Amino acid sequence: MRAVLLFIVRGMHPLSLVDNEHFITLVKELDPRINLSCRTTLTNVLLPKLYEEAKTKLREELASVNHVALTTDGWTSNTGDSYITVTVHYINSHLKMITRVLNTSFVPQAHTSENICDFLKEVANEWNIDEKIVAIVTDNASNMKLAVTLGGWKHVSCFAHTLNLAVTDALKNNSELNGILARCRSLVAFFKQSSKANSQLKKMAVLSKISITTLKQEVPTRWNSTVIMLRSIVKLADPIAAVLASLKRTDLLLEDEAIKLI
């Protein structure tokens, strides 16, 4: 049963898998002697036990290292709940870089710098690594940066986020490109909202032997999403033009000069 539990955990499968009749049949086919535990036992007994084993193992390994770094960020679930995740990074005795999630907690209170600092201290104390932290990496949000400073730790800004901000600011200062980006977003939104247009685009892309068949929408919080959107528009430029012409939506069509600039 331990192997089944590890399969579920490491593959991030739902715990209800053990109640699935097809999965049960598969397991019995592999070894009829195996009796799968029910989901309740898995949730209340076996999974907590496995968690404690993993926690103890990680605690012992952290005790053997002298220096660690942390990364942390706040995020919101699909249900609108706020969470904060803390990840530890260190080099073990075999000179291998190890990364482990220490904590992912629901944090309903406001994400002020003071509250985040208190949360980080709780995590550091729980794992007994407060004096081992050489730096904490976060994005460039002022509350995150101040939280680390308040805790007496060294703050390091995430390089990828900093680079993303530099690019974003540069784009904002280019009025011509901003106008084109706005039109690109409208173009992609049209194809996303029209099943007919999207279906025609896919068919024409396949006929034209283009590697992608759908447009990619820009998502502000997803780094590189702007360039991904623009690349999809460039690759599908001819099918897009044909579909828009057939649907009499040439108002969305990008001129050759705009495509060249993209």
Steps between C-alpha positions, in 0.01 A plus 500: 500500500795730561598479133145592398502795739834623366364467147202718593707760686789533254268501201261742671206271430171538690464289814172370360709294257495208747120488465511491122383159381732500198803582716401226744474255210845603378657449843331161544623397156855587601476323835173343627637496853493879528210643698469871440418721795193718465523874446415574865790288629726655239404853604489462877767237569744415222553845347566676835745222590684541169505876551658466844763263361591745226502791745731316740738410217512860377547635853801269549653608171450869577673446834809383315537808275641836606344734247164516325314744279125546483261605229147609581195644332134558565237366263125464465314175433218458250256543789651835595683380813841652576803280560872547560757239402854480634766290327847420631812453286830356616800293392518159664805293597522365143527856361155470347257792498184399687167683489215417737168668577493570873154645532191591302249663731164668471556857619164678532638813666626792295836439334667793673877497540459442875269201454724347233805552722327322788406215269858463375631498857255225594618286209867567575454414867297189424785363288775644722670684214468864607874539557584312178312723257747692283235662280132497411394548139163661421346701222525879508178564692568755775325295769713192425826696493422679827390174665842347438678813623289510818605142572866598489574291191668600175253560219572403139260604226394226261707551185228373266242735655739795486575430134127469431438841661776656289348362181148598605606857576679523166187385319287756684724778368450390138166652399503348150555148631245551777236575240588182310498293819149623580385394153671162542314439824169584330587269211581206727190568714282480187633157407473379859137610523387383156492123466434536127802721442722282716390184319571653160840622619596150616397345168695754296806464723498123450460539122788749499710257707562759771635359827246682718125517437372744763584850614649555844350767725720731702471462879658791694618278788655242269849606403579478128130471415518815286771362273319162487184678384688699237680192368170316458356794306802516268496124431126501430494833316376360164229270645385785725463734203304239303262424788437867579426568134252211480322620817504865387705609804781672315486775763708266716757435229856614567677682219826369354687784673361389838598138439852613404529704820381204708 
